Amino acid sequence: MPPESPRRPSRALSGIQPTGRFHWGNYFGAIRQYIDLQPAADPAAARGAEAVDEAYYFIADLHALTTVRDPARLRTLVHAAAVDLVALGLDPVRAVLFVQSDVPEVTELTWLLMTVTPMGLLERCHAYKDKKTRGLPADAGLFTYPVLMAADILAYDATVVPVGEDQVQHIEVCRDLADKFNSLYGDVFMLPQPRLVVGGAKVPGTDGQKMSKSYENTIDVFEDLAAQKKKIMRITTDSRPMEDPKDPETDHLFELFSLLAPAADRDRMAELYRRGGFGYGEVKKALVEAAADHFAAARARRAEIESDPARIEAILAAGARRARAKAGEVLDRARRACGLARGKPAPRPRGVRP
């Protein structure tokens, strides 16, 4: 029998913009899955259903330039994002953590992809269409950022990209561009698959809408506990009488509580809703306690990390070296394929098309 082909390693890739401090929506919608996808600390240990062989996570400061125009603020937010990610459980030994702009190979790869990108494809992308519909100015950075996003993914031969439902289009664009480039120049790029974040499509904000900085309805993960308590106690609720039974599955306050509380506490709270005879203030107080307990260990880690600023810079520098090594390999492959590098074409990756 012929020998079996070696298994292609699974590799997760995702980025998060440093446009503000991380809130509960960022954590439950994305960051928690980054942590779950990390390879096992012990390679010999059994891998969880979610874990991958390799994971690359970056702080997307190039993307943030479309909205953050204050250089000092951007630098502060990038540093804070790195501290927060490590404090929340991203292990820089098990995953590659880096800053997007520290890998210049990605911007060159963006240009190679731009040369095969149809204008109509970008005109149909959600962010650009939304701004045009609302009559807001849209610059070339916003128009072309799906191409940069595609380069972010393709530069690392990513096979898995964790996204919410509202970002699946970006993976489709990435696959379209990779397929177009491959059809012209040969099998150069891996075609990634999206992995939907379970339950991450809508984390309710303080007003019941999706938690988002643009709605000013966020609760930050690491904000001062007293300030956080004030926000929670002001969460919008309906005006049904205390004695009325209520359906927990349709209440955004319960939805927040269920994200943070242990299963037993969640079940008891659901029973309280169905029984009635309680006030929303009681639920809000329970939510304050659940939030403090849920992030207590992360808060302690964050304080420890913040006491040694050089530690984070060393982590990011090491991550950039590892990321550049992989991105350089992929860029060289793409340059040779389209004729920019002289010499023999680089070998194609195994199993380009999943």
C-alpha positions in Angstrom: 0.0 0.0 0.0 1.3 3.5 -0.7 2.3 5.5 2.3 -0.4 7.9 3.7 0.0 11.6 2.9 1.1 13.5 6.0 -1.7 15.3 7.8 -1.9 19.0 7.0 -1.5 20.9 10.3 -4.6 22.9 11.3 -3.7 26.5 11.9 -6.0 29.2 13.4 -5.7 32.9 12.6 -7.6 35.9 13.9 -7.0 39.5 14.6 -8.7 42.1 16.9 -8.6 45.8 16.5 -7.3 48.0 19.3 -9.9 50.7 18.9 -10.9 50.8 22.5 -10.6 48.6 25.7 -12.0 45.1 25.3 -15.6 44.7 26.4 -17.8 41.7 27.2 -18.8 41.4 23.6 -15.2 41.2 22.5 -14.5 38.5 25.1 -17.5 36.3 24.6 -17.7 37.0 20.8 -14.0 36.3 19.9 -11.3 36.2 22.6 -12.7 33.3 24.5 -12.6 31.2 21.3 -9.0 32.3 20.7 -8.1 30.8 24.0 -10.1 27.6 23.4 -8.4 27.1 20.0 -4.9 27.2 21.4 -2.8 24.0 21.0 -2.5 21.9 24.2 0.3 22.8 26.5 1.5 19.2 26.4 1.8 18.0 22.7 1.4 14.4 24.0 -1.9 15.2 25.7 -5.2 14.5 24.1 -6.3 17.5 22.1 -9.7 19.1 22.8 -12.3 19.2 20.1 -11.6 22.9 19.5 -7.8 22.9 19.7 -5.7 23.3 16.6 -2.0 22.5 15.9 -0.9 26.1 15.6 -2.6 29.5 16.4 -1.6 33.0 15.2 -3.4 36.0 16.8 -2.6 39.6 16.0 -3.5 43.1 17.2 -4.8 44.8 14.1 -3.2 48.2 14.3 -3.2 48.7 10.5 -6.9 48.2 10.4 -7.4 50.5 13.4 -5.9 53.4 11.4 -9.2 53.8 9.6 -10.7 55.0 12.8 -8.0 55.9 15.4 -6.1 59.0 14.2 -4.3 59.9 17.5 -0.9 58.2 17.4 -0.3 58.3 21.2 -3.7 56.7 21.8 -3.1 54.0 19.2 0.2 53.0 20.9 -1.5 52.9 24.3 -4.4 50.8 23.0 -2.0 48.3 21.3 -0.1 47.8 24.5 -3.3 47.5 26.6 -4.7 45.0 24.1 -1.6 42.8 24.4 -1.8 42.9 28.2 -5.5 42.1 28.2 -5.2 39.2 25.9 -2.4 37.5 27.9 -4.3 38.3 31.2 -7.4 36.6 29.8 -5.6 33.4 29.0 -3.8 33.7 25.6 -0.6 31.8 26.2 2.3 33.2 24.1 4.1 29.9 24.3 1.1 27.9 22.9 0.1 30.6 20.4 1.8 33.4 18.4 0.8 36.8 19.6 2.0 39.8 17.6 1.2 43.3 16.3 0.0 43.4 12.7 2.3 46.2 11.6 5.4 44.3 12.9 5.0 41.9 9.9 5.6 44.1 6.7 5.3 41.0 4.5 1.6 41.2 4.9 1.4 44.7 3.3 3.4 43.5 0.3 1.1 40.5 0.0 -1.9 42.9 0.1 -0.6 44.6 -3.0 -0.2 41.3 -4.8 -3.8 40.4 -4.0 -5.0 43.9 -5.0 -3.9 43.3 -8.5 -6.4 40.5 -8.8 -9.3 42.1 -6.8 -12.4 43.1 -8.8 -13.8 46.5 -7.8 -17.3 45.1 -7.7 -16.3 42.6 -5.0 -15.2 45.4 -2.7 -18.2 47.6 -3.4 -20.4 44.8 -2.1 -18.6 44.5 1.2 -20.7 45.4 4.3 -18.6 48.1 6.0 -18.2 50.1 2.8 -21.9 49.7 1.8 -23.1 50.7 5.2 -21.1 53.9 5.3 -22.2 54.8 1.8 -25.9 54.1 2.7 -25.6 56.4 5.7 -24.0 59.1 3.7 -20.8 58.9 5.7 -17.3 59.5 4.1 -15.5 56.3 3.2 -11.8 56.4 2.5 -9.7 54.1 0.4 -8.5 52.3 3.6 -12.1 51.3 4.4 -12.8 50.3 0.8 -9.8 48.1 0.5 -9.5 46.7 4.0 -11.0 43.3 3.0 -7.9 42.8 0.9 -5.6 43.5 3.8 -7.8 41.2 5.9 -7.3 38.5 3.2 -3.6 39.0 3.3 -3.7 38.7 7.1 -5.2 35.2 6.7 -3.4 33.9 3.7 0.1 35.0 4.9 0.1 32.2 7.6 -1.5 29.4 5.6 -4.4 29.6 8.0 -7.0 26.8 7.8 -9.4 28.0 10.5 -10.6 31.5 11.1 -13.0 32.0 14.0 -15.6 34.7 13.2 -19.1 35.8 14.1 -21.9 35.4 11.5 -21.5 39.1 10.5 -17.9 38.5 9.4 -18.4 35.3 7.3 -18.4 37.6 4.2 -14.8 38.5 4.9 -13.7 34.9 4.7 -15.7 34.4 1.5 -13.8 37.4 0.0 -10.5 36.0 1.2 -11.3 32.6 -0.4 -12.4 34.4 -3.7 -9.1 36.3 -3.9 -7.0 33.3 -3.1 -8.9 31.2 -5.7 -8.4 34.0 -8.3 -4.7 34.2 -7.6 -4.3 30.4 -7.6 -6.2 30.2 -10.9 -3.7 32.6 -12.5 -0.5 31.5 -10.9 -0.9 28.0 -9.6 -1.7 26.7 -6.2 -0.1 29.3 -4.0 -2.5 29.9 -1.2 -4.4 27.7 1.3 -8.2 28.2 1.2 -9.3 28.9 4.8 -12.6 27.8 6.4 -14.6 30.0 8.8 -15.4 28.7 12.2 -18.5 30.3 13.6 -18.3 31.6 17.2 -21.0 29.7 19.0 -23.2 32.3 20.8 -21.0 35.1 19.8 -23.2 36.8 17.2 -24.9 39.0 19.8 -23.8 39.8 23.3 -26.4 42.3 24.5 -25.2 45.7 25.7 -26.6 47.9 28.5 -29.5 48.9 26.2 -30.4 45.4 24.9 -28.9 46.0 21.5 -25.7 44.2 20.4 -22.8 45.3 22.6 -20.7 47.6 20.5 -18.5 50.7 21.0 -20.4 52.4 18.2 -23.6 52.1 20.3 -21.9 53.3 23.5 -23.5 50.4 25.4 -20.4 48.4 26.4 -19.2 47.0 29.7 -15.4 46.7 29.7 -13.8 43.6 30.9 -11.2 45.4 33.1 -12.8 48.7 34.0 -13.0 49.8 37.6 -15.4 47.6 39.5 -17.3 50.5 41.0 -17.8 52.0 37.5 -18.7 48.6 36.2 -21.3 48.2 38.9 -22.9 51.5 38.0 -23.2 50.5 34.4 -24.8 47.2 35.3 -27.3 48.8 37.7 -28.4 51.1 34.8 -29.1 48.3 32.3 -32.4 48.9 30.6 -35.2 46.5 31.6 -38.9 46.3 30.9 -41.6 47.5 33.2 -43.5 44.2 33.9 -44.7 43.9 37.5 -42.4 42.1 40.0 -45.0 39.3 40.6 -45.2 38.4 36.9 -43.4 35.2 35.7 -40.9 36.0 32.9 -39.2 34.0 30.2 -35.5 34.0 30.8 -34.7 33.1 27.2 -36.0 36.4 25.9 -34.5 38.7 28.5 -31.1 40.4 27.8 -30.3 40.8 31.4 -30.6 37.1 32.0 -28.6 36.5 28.8 -25.7 38.5 30.2 -26.0 36.6 33.6 -25.9 33.3 31.8 -22.6 34.1 30.1 -20.9 34.9 33.3 -22.4 32.7 36.0 -21.8 29.0 36.7 -24.3 26.6 35.4 -26.0 25.9 38.8 -26.5 29.7 39.4 -27.8 30.1 35.9 -30.4 27.3 36.5 -31.5 28.9 39.8 -31.9 32.3 38.1 -33.9 30.8 35.3 -36.3 29.2 37.8 -36.6 32.5 39.6 -37.6 34.2 36.3 -40.3 31.5 35.6 -41.7 31.7 39.1 -41.9 35.5 39.2 -42.0 37.6 42.4 -38.6 39.3 42.0 -37.2 42.7 40.9 -34.7 43.3 38.2 -32.4 45.0 40.8 -32.0 41.6 42.3 -30.8 40.1 39.0 -28.4 43.1 38.5 -26.8 42.6 41.8 -26.3 38.9 41.0 -24.8 40.0 37.7 -22.3 42.3 39.4 -21.1 39.5 41.6 -21.0 37.0 38.7 -18.9 39.4 36.6 -16.4 40.1 39.5 -16.0 36.3 40.1 -15.7 35.4 36.4 -12.8 37.8 35.7 -11.2 37.8 39.2 -8.2 35.6 38.1 -7.8 37.6 34.9 -7.7 40.8 36.9 -5.0 39.4 39.1 -2.9 38.3 36.1 -3.3 41.7 34.5 -2.0 43.5 37.6 1.0 41.2 37.6 1.7 41.7 33.9 1.3 45.5 34.1 4.0 45.7 36.8 6.5 44.5 34.2 6.0 46.5 30.9 9.1 44.9 29.3 7.5 41.5 29.6 4.7 42.3 27.1 7.2 44.0 24.7 9.3 40.9 24.7 6.3 38.7 24.0 5.3 40.8 21.0 8.8 40.9 19.7 9.1 37.1 19.9 5.7 36.7 18.3 6.6 39.1 15.4 9.7 37.0 14.7 7.7 33.8 14.5 5.0 35.5 12.4 7.5 37.0 10.0 9.1 33.7 9.4 5.9 32.1 8.3 4.7 35.2 6.4 8.0 35.4 4.6 7.7 31.9 3.4 4.2 32.5 2.0 5.2 35.8 0.4 8.2 34.3 -1.3 5.9 31.6 -2.7 3.6 34.3 -4.0 6.4 36.5 -5.4 7.9 33.6 -7.3 4.6 32.4 -8.6 3.7 35.8 -10.2 7.2 36.5 -11.5 8.5 39.1 -9.0 11.4 36.9 -7.8 13.9 35.4 -10.1 14.9 31.7 -9.9 12.9 28.5 -9.7 9.3 28.7 -8.4 8.9 27.9 -4.7 7.3 24.5 -3.9 3.6 24.6 -3.5 2.0 23.7 -0.1 0.4 20.3 0.3 -3.3 20.2 0.0 -3.9 23.8 -0.9 -7.6 23.2 -1.7 -9.4 21.7 1.3 
